[in-house]
Amino acid sequence: MTQTSELQLKVWIEDVWDTVHIAASPDWSVGRVKEEALRAAIGNSADPADYQVKFKGALVLDERNSLSQLHVPHMAPLAVLSSLRRPVR
């Protein structure tokens, strides 16, 4: 059985400390959600390869997985974090 209803997702973008709302299809990949969220929050200047996604506190290791494969529910929170190490001062 294929689920075709639209998912509303809350995606927190660490770099700008803001949340964007993304309307996504369950067959979208996690990578596509990341790209859409970065574009909405930062614009085209952000390179998606420099970011990683967390869902339920765990790093999504394969961003090619679809939202339905990961059982991402409607209004689920996801986090997009920089994968680059930053110096601590």
Secondary structure, 3 states (H helix, E strand, C coil): CCCCCCEEEEEEEHHHCEEEEEEECCCCEHHHHHHHHHHHHCCCCCCHHHEEEEECCEECCCCCCECCCCCCCCCCEEEEEECCCCCCC
